[in-house]
Amino acid sequence: AVEIKDCLNREELVRPYELMGERLFRISLYDTPEGKFLFLEFHHIISDGTSCGIFIRDMNKAYGGETLTPEGFSGFEAALVEEQALLSGEYEKAKEYYDSIFKGCDTDFLLSREKQGEKPGAGMYCRKVTADPEALSAFCAEKQITMNALFTAAFGFVTGRYVYKDEAVFTTIYNGRSDSRLSSVISMLVKTLPVYCNLDGEQEIAAYLKETGEQLVNSQNADLYSFGEISRAYGIQADLMFAFQGDDFQFAKIGGANAISEELRLDRAKAPLSVDVSVNGGEICYQAEYRSDLYEEATIAGFVDSLITVVQEFQVKRLLKDVCMVSTEARRELDSYNETDYPVEQATANWLLERQAALYPERTAVIANGEKRTFRELEESANRVANYLLERGL
């Protein structure tokens, strides 16, 4: 049974697990004056993001009176299958594949640090843009790529250009469910993959997109070689991450009632910079999580703005060298930096001093030789000098 509570304190919801003696998931219902809430939390030992989506879909089916189908294949059985595969020739093939791409590669692609000495913290930046889903799907179909390949390739392009390099290396994730028997299994199956992007400007965008898409598929097929081994072999860290979430986590209803999702902010970011992209109908959501002790929000907002622009540019340009990362709005702001002209009042120095003395008579105007003069005192002194000179015939 799940207790229905009448008070919700968001600050107390997320807390560490006691691995011995505590269930590795938490589910709570809240019926408060603010609204009705369902809180779900699953430890990563037993669940991943796709599993959360499966859980909610099954829950909705149960509320709708449907009969749920038990798992025919479990995460434990998948682990046994992988254990056997590690002893086969497939493991060596996977290692050779990653060697062919990442051996000796550059791994330094993080944005330059902007802050020093601050306490580690988590920042969040989210931006939603309208899009034509049919046009986007048609473009991907024409180029024979997935939306995942399009957005991953765009992220790689922005990453490389931000650090002035003609290549990029970062990490992404995939749900680890290439085996169809795992499509509805609740388990921790998600895996981290490295991505390499060649940003030679003479390269055609279509070829670049297709190459990125093929690499993603090949890396998923070679996932026997774990990211831990990849990190040790090539020095690649999961500190710059991208994830295309698609529409897997969009739920208009829960238990028959209209619902909206609300993410809880953590006090520490999972990586210096990670960007998630999700699609919901005619809207694309770009969400960046970043180390607030390293970066300003304005920098992350600029990075996301460039990512949005590049996705659009990829659909209309031919070569990588033709792609612009500066949006129309950003270009307008850059151009306005030199618009510094303004009317200058034609006035003499003595008139300006008189006006200041009238506005702020007791404010300090001059400090010299350890003494101070207010605007009133300065004006009186100037008038005395002026009157003396007039009396002398000047």
Secondary structure by P-SEA (a helix, b strand, c coil): cbbbbccccccccbbbbcccccccbbbbbbbcccbbbbbbbbccccccaaaaaaaaaaaaaaaabbbbbcccccaaaaaaaaaaaaacaaaaaaaaaaaaccccccccccccccccccccbbbbbbbbbbbcaaaaaaaaaaacccaaaaaaaaaaaaaaaaaccccccccccccccccccccccccccbbbbbbbbbbcccccaaaaaaaaaaaaaaaaaaccccaaaaaaaccccccccccccccccccccccccbbbbbbbbcccccccbbbbbbbcccbbbbbbbcccccccaaaaaaaaaaaaaaaaaaaccccccccccccaaaaaaaaaccccccccccccaaaaaaaaaaacccccccccccccccaaaaaaaaaaaaaaaaaacc
